Structure formats: structure tokens, C-alpha cells
Amino acid sequence: MRLLLVEDDPTLRAQLREGLQDAGYVVDEADNGRDAHFQGETEPYDAVVLDLGLPLLDGLTVLKRWRDAGRVTPVLILTARDNWSEKVAGIDAGADDYLTKPFHMEELLARVRGLIRRAAGQASPVLRCGDLALDTRSGRVTLGGQAVTLTSHELKVLDYLMHRPGTVVSRSELTEHIYAQDFDRDSNTIEVFVGRLRKKLPPGLIETVRGQGYRLAGP
Amino acid sequence: MRARAGSLRLRLLGATLATLVVALVGAHWWLTGLFRDHVLQQFDASLSQQLDQLTARLEFDAQGLPAVGPRGMSDPRWEKPYSGLYWQVQRLPVLAGERRAVLRSRSLWDAELALPDDALADGTIHRHDITGPRGEALRVVERSLQAPEPVESRWRLMVAGDLREALTAVDRFTGVLGASLGGLGVLLALAALAQVAVGLAPLKTMQQGLQRVREGRQQRLQGRFPEELQPLIDEFNGVLDRNTEVVERARAQAGNLAHALKTPLAILRQAARKVEPSEFSELVGEQVQVAERQMHWHLARARAAATQGVPGQRTALEPVLASLLRAMDKLHAERHLDLGADDVAPGLAFAGEEQDLQEMLGNLLDNACRSARSAVSVKASRDGPSLRIHVDDDGPGIAPEQRAVVLQRGVRLDESRDGSGLGLAIVVDLARLYGGDVTLDRADAGGLSVRLSLPAAG
């Protein structure tokens, strides 16, 4: 899952990036409102963590412009502004969640997980596909109750597919959500990860749709 | 208590009406006097004319007795008995045994004019007021006449006229004048009333404007006022604007300070979390928590205190509640709660600042959403001068003996749960600043029912 992190304080931004990367997210960063707006318009993020007090363009304005342009990416506002009037203004501008500083990293991670899950239409924090279960809170994958060991990249591919069971996901879409913006992308590596996943999971679970991409077989 | 300065309307009316009465009564007295003098002068002049005629017509016979000449006196009233016009001639001094009236007009019949004794120089005319033969008031003019021959004698010639006719004219004039001036007075009094009403109307408008400002229906005094009042209105609006500005600035500065501190605190907390757990990292974590609570508490207080005493505040309940419920739906999306505000009477308003209402309701709803199992419901109604808002949840509730404790600052029953732990205490504090209160009870659904009472706006 690929996130956009918008925060103008460099120290806090570094801490947030570290925390989010540790949790398995691919993180792009922006330190001002104008860049944030541009990146959010052009890149397919799974969620955005947005500060409000930003240089060049205010966070609320950025959010409103995304929503006006029809972007539905889930957005979590992370700000020092903790009045209820400000929270209401944030939600009304189109935010999906609101967290105030200072915060606990665990709380932020839980909320980001929830956002991504709800955006994909999944109600439970544990994603299931037949015998296969993925606990989004811990990143633990089990098959019939037995733990399955995955590398971080394998987990990212499976995580993305399990959020969209029965949907065809193209290779380029997978690439966009698994690598950061400045990464030298090679869609062949996706095939490698999918191949490794197929060996660890029951046969036929990840189908190849010729010329279109991959699909996780429905339960 | 200070004595009231009285009514402007009464002052203006009193002064105007007093002047009016004095002026009209004075005019009546002066004009009546003038007319009376004029009428009496005319009357005297006509009597003097008659006296001149009598003097000219008087002849004396060989014995020296007077008689009126062959042409007689011209006015027919001399002939009509008691006609009110008389003349009489008597000797000076009156001889013993002789009648007082040696000669008199036929109109006197058998009566005589009883004139007091008088000493007259030749050619002068004297005036007397006496009672006539029929009891009428008579004005008499007299002069003395020296008859040199055939017998030297002095005579007193007098002409009398009834004053009643003249005085009747004066009375009629007085009556008509009085009625006219009275009518004029009533008209002027009505005009004065109208003038005062029209003149003072802007004050009434201003008073209504002030009332609207106090009730919060308007932010400033609106409308155009006369040039005498406009400076006052402008000054007052200036004070209102400045008040709002000061409140806004104080609030913004408190907010800026808190915001400026929060990012460093967030960094400190993350940094403390990264190092190996130690006494030091625990201390940092703890103190960040303390600092956060303090900021939250004082920010809310500063904001609310800055608002106190600002007149003209009115916040409609429904839009605030609707926006907060929208926010709660997203913030607590994970919990799939049923948020209801069906039992809220329409048109309710809070006599206070919108942000403060948002802060109170936001904290209460947030707490309820955290505690609720499946549903949160809001009820609101008007109770006299108070607005009563109930926020109920179906969570575990709070035991009666613990309810007083949780209203205290910073106390949280469940320390593991998120939140600054100040929510309820801030609500209590804000509500009390507004003269309201918060009580806790058991909800119908089994959980906690928080009952907020606030001043209602009309």
C-alpha cells in the first residue's frame, strides 16, 4: 500500500515515515501544500496523511481541491488544531479521519489501516479468502490456521490483492501501489513476487487474466 | 440605586406645555384688557359727545332757570323711560328746598341721578360709575357750567349711559377669544406631542437595535440615524467590533501558541518511543502527556473566558449538532454506531459562542461514541431560560458513586483509553462559565446520560 505523507516539520516527517515504513507502507512525502496537491492529483495513493498548517497552500484547501476534482483517496488529517470546530471543518472538507498532535504512532497506524480497509469496502480488520487470512493489524498471514512466512514485498502484493478480491488488478497498478514515486520500476519484478506467492499459497488462488493482470479467486 | 434621570419625553412635553399655557393665558389677559379699554373709551367718547350736545342746547329763562332749547336732544332714547341713556342738570350748590335735579331727561322719569359731590374746574370733564334707577351700572360724565346772566349761577351738567351693553360686548369677546385660544392651545399641544414622538422615534429604534444585539440577532446596530445620534451609534459599533476583534485575537494567539508547541511535543513523543525503554523515555512520555493535557485545558479555558461578557451571541443548535454527528460518523466509523438526534425540538438556540457549543457537544458526543456499544442518542428541549441537552449512550455507564469523581478535571476511569481525559471536565468548565451545568445520570438504554444545561437564546 502506498501512502502520501504531507508534513512540513522535517523531524516529525522523518519519524512518521519511519513508523509508516516499519508498518509495511510505501511512503511518498511532501513538505508543502502545492507539491502535496500535485502528487495527490497525479499518483494513485491508497491513503494520505495530511497536516493542515502547510507552506504555500493550506492543507484544507489541498483537500477540497482533491475532492472537487473527484479524487476519493481516503485522507487522514494529522494536525495540532484540536477544536471541534476545526475537526468538523476538516471532515466537511472531505477528510475521512482526524487525529490531533501529539499522537501515538499506534493510533495513527490503526486509523490508516482502517481507512484503507473501509475504502476497499472491507469491514473487518482480518481479510479472508477461503482458508487464507490476513490480519491487517499485525501483517500476519495464516492458511488454515498455519502461519505463512512472507517477505515484505510478497506481503505488499498479497495485501493489495486481498483488499480487492475478485477484481482484476493490472501489473502496472500493482507496481504503482507497491513502489514509491522515485523508485525505478520494473514490472517484471511483480511477476517474480506473484510467482513466489503462488508457491506459498494454494494453487489457483491467484489467477492470471491474460493481457489484463491478476485476480484473487473469490472464496 | 441611582435615581433615574426621568423621561426625555416628559421633560420635552412638560417644558413645551408649560410655555404654551403661560403664553396663551397671558395673551388672553392682555387682549381682553386691550379690548375692554377700547370699548370703554368709545363709550366715554359717545357720552362726552352727548354732554357737548346738552351743553350746547341749554338755555336760561328770565328767572335764570335752565331749559333745553326748541331743537331738543336728537337721540330717541332720551324720551324712552329708563332707556339707559339719561341726562340731568342741577344747581351748584343745591339750594335748600329745591330738588336736586332742576332739569332732567324724560328717560329718567321720576328718578334722579345720585352723584357724589364733586368740585370741578371750568371746562373739565369728570367720570363716575354709579348705580342707576333700575339698579344698572351707569357711567356718568359731568361738567360744570357758569351762567353769567340774567342771574349768575353755576350748574352741574351730567350725562349717564348704561355700561351693560359695552360690558356685554367685552364679555362676548372674552368668551370667543378664550375658546379660540383654548382651541389653539389644544392644537399646539397635539403638535408638541407629535413633535416629541417623531423627534424621539430614533431613540426607540436604537433601543430596539440594542435589544437585537443583546439577543444575538444582530452583530452591530444597523440602520441610519439622525446626525445627532449617528456618532453615538458609530462609537458603539466601534466598541462592538473592537470587542469581537480582541476576542478573536486572544483566541488566535492562544491557539497559535498551543499549535506551535504541539508539533515539538509530537516529535518528542516519537523520539522517546524509539529509544530502548528506560526511566528517561518513560519520563518524556509522561511529561508530554502532562503538557498536552495542560495545553488542551488552558486553551479551552482561554477561549471560553475571552468570550464571556460579549453581548449579542446566539448559536442555533441544529446545524452544530448535525455537523458534529457527521464528524462522529467518520471519526468512529470503525464502531458502526447508530447516531440519532431525532428527539431535538426545532429552532433551539444557545445564548453563546458557536465554537464553545461545538466544543461542549463535540466532547460529549465523542465520549459517548467511545463508550457506546451500538447507539448514541441526543435529546434537546427548551425549559424556560435554559436549553437542556441529553447525550445518552448504551455503554457500560458509570456507577452513581463515581459520577462526581469523573466530573473533576483530568480524571479518567479507563486510563487505557485514548483522549486527553479532559473532555468532560472542559464541558463542565465551559458550561459553568455560561451559567449552566452538567449532571450525570443513567440512560434509558443502560449507559451514561450526560445532561447539559445552558442558557437558551430567544
HADDOCK unambig.tbl for C-alpha pairs under 7 A between the chains (distance, minus, plus):
assign (segid A and resid 11 and name CA) (segid B and resid 267 and name CA) 6.83 0.50 0.50
assign (segid A and resid 12 and name CA) (segid B and resid 267 and name CA) 5.31 0.50 0.50
assign (segid A and resid 15 and name CA) (segid B and resid 270 and name CA) 6.67 0.50 0.50
assign (segid A and resid 80 and name CA) (segid B and resid 259 and name CA) 5.08 0.50 0.50
assign (segid A and resid 80 and name CA) (segid B and resid 262 and name CA) 5.74 0.50 0.50
assign (segid A and resid 80 and name CA) (segid B and resid 263 and name CA) 6.86 0.50 0.50
assign (segid A and resid 81 and name CA) (segid B and resid 259 and name CA) 6.43 0.50 0.50
assign (segid A and resid 83 and name CA) (segid B and resid 359 and name CA) 6.61 0.50 0.50
assign (segid A and resid 84 and name CA) (segid B and resid 358 and name CA) 5.80 0.50 0.50
assign (segid A and resid 84 and name CA) (segid B and resid 359 and name CA) 5.36 0.50 0.50
assign (segid A and resid 84 and name CA) (segid B and resid 362 and name CA) 5.84 0.50 0.50
assign (segid A and resid 85 and name CA) (segid B and resid 355 and name CA) 6.01 0.50 0.50
assign (segid A and resid 85 and name CA) (segid B and resid 358 and name CA) 6.06 0.50 0.50
assign (segid A and resid 88 and name CA) (segid B and resid 323 and name CA) 6.33 0.50 0.50
assign (segid A and resid 88 and name CA) (segid B and resid 324 and name CA) 6.25 0.50 0.50
assign (segid A and resid 88 and name CA) (segid B and resid 327 and name CA) 5.69 0.50 0.50
assign (segid A and resid 91 and name CA) (segid B and resid 327 and name CA) 5.76 0.50 0.50
assign (segid A and resid 96 and name CA) (segid B and resid 330 and name CA) 5.95 0.50 0.50
assign (segid A and resid 97 and name CA) (segid B and resid 330 and name CA) 6.19 0.50 0.50
assign (segid A and resid 97 and name CA) (segid B and resid 331 and name CA) 5.39 0.50 0.50
assign (segid A and resid 98 and name CA) (segid B and resid 331 and name CA) 6.70 0.50 0.50
assign (segid A and resid 101 and name CA) (segid B and resid 262 and name CA) 5.73 0.50 0.50
assign (segid A and resid 101 and name CA) (segid B and resid 263 and name CA) 6.48 0.50 0.50
assign (segid A and resid 101 and name CA) (segid B and resid 266 and name CA) 5.85 0.50 0.50
assign (segid A and resid 102 and name CA) (segid B and resid 262 and name CA) 5.75 0.50 0.50
assign (segid A and resid 102 and name CA) (segid B and resid 263 and name CA) 6.66 0.50 0.50
assign (segid A and resid 102 and name CA) (segid B and resid 265 and name CA) 5.84 0.50 0.50
assign (segid A and resid 102 and name CA) (segid B and resid 266 and name CA) 4.08 0.50 0.50
assign (segid A and resid 103 and name CA) (segid B and resid 266 and name CA) 6.23 0.50 0.50
